[in-house]
C-alpha cells in the first residue's frame, strides 16, 4: 500500500545513506573496492528495509489499523490486482463489442476502487464485498464467457448461456459501480459538509455586509 513516491524517496535516502557510510569507511579504514561494495550493498539493503518498515508504520498510524489488518488489506490488494489483470486479458478475448465495452468499464472501475483503498486502507472495510465476492465473480464469469464465445459451434444452449452471462455481468457491473460509490462515500459526505459550511459562511458574510450597508 506504499505509493510510488514513497518507493523512490526510500531508495533515494538509502542510496545517500550507503554512499555516506562507504565514504566514512574509506576515510577511516580504506576497505578496498570489494569490501566497500559489500558495505554499500549491506547498508543499502538494511536502510531500505528499515525505511520501508517506518513508512508502513506511518501508514498504519494514519489509517488507524493494526499490523495484522495492514497485512490482510495488502494481501487483498495484491490479489485484486492479479484478478484485474486477468479481467483485462479477458475483455481482449471476447468477440462482442457490447461485452468488450462492458468489461472495459468494469476493469476501469475496479482499478479505481483498488487505487482508493491503496491510498486510504480504512476504506477497505467500506468495500469488502468487492474484494471477497464481486471482483472474483466478474473474473470467473468473464473467463467462462470468453471460453464459450470462442467455440466454433454455438447451439441454442450455448447461445442461451452467453445471453444469461451477459445479463449477469451487467448486474455485476452495476454492483461494482455501487462499490465505487461506497468507497467514495466518506469523501462525498465530507465534501458536502465543506460546501454547506462555505455556503453558510458566505451567507453570514453577505448579511453582515448588508447590515453595514457596504457595497463589497
C-alpha positions, 0 to 999 in steps of 0.5 A, a space after each residue: 500500500 506504499 505509493 510510488 513516491 514513497 518507493 523512490 524517496 526510500 531508495 533515494 535516502 538509502 542510496 545517500 545513506 550507503 554512499 555516506 557510510 562507504 565514504 566514512 569507511 574509506 576515510 577511516 579504514 580504506 576497505 578496498 573496492 570489494 569490501 566497500 561494495 559489500 558495505 554499500 550493498 549491506 547498508 543499502 539493503 538494511 536502510 531500505 528495509 528499515 525505511 520501508 518498515 517506518 513508512 508502513 508504520 506511518 501508514 498504519 498510524 494514519 489509517 488507524 489499523 493494526 499490523 495484522 489488518 495492514 497485512 490482510 488489506 495488502 494481501 487483498 490488494 495484491 490479489 485484486 490486482 492479479 484478478 484485474 489483470 486477468 479481467 483485462 486479458 479477458 475483455 481482449 478475448 471476447 468477440 462482442 463489442 457490447 461485452 468488450 465495452 462492458 468489461 472495459 468499464 468494469 476493469 476501469 472501475 475496479 482499478 479505481 476502487 483498488 487505487 482508493 483503498 491503496 491510498 486510504 486502507 480504512 476504506 477497505 472495510 467500506 468495500 469488502 464485498 468487492 474484494 471477497 465476492 464481486 471482483 472474483 465473480 466478474 473474473 470467473 464469469 468473464 473467463 467462462 464467457 470468453 471460453 464459450 464465445 470462442 467455440 466454433 459451434 454455438 447451439 441454442 444452449 450455448 447461445 442461451 448461456 452467453 445471453 444469461 452471462 451477459 445479463 449477469 455481468 451487467 448486474 455485476 457491473 452495476 454492483 461494482 459501480 455501487 462499490 465505487 460509490 461506497 468507497 467514495 462515500 466518506 469523501 462525498 459526505 465530507 465534501 458536502 459538509 465543506 460546501 454547506 459550511 462555505 455556503 453558510 459562511 458566505 451567507 453570514 458574510 453577505 448579511 453582515 455586509 448588508 447590515 453595514 450597508 457596504 457595497 463589497 
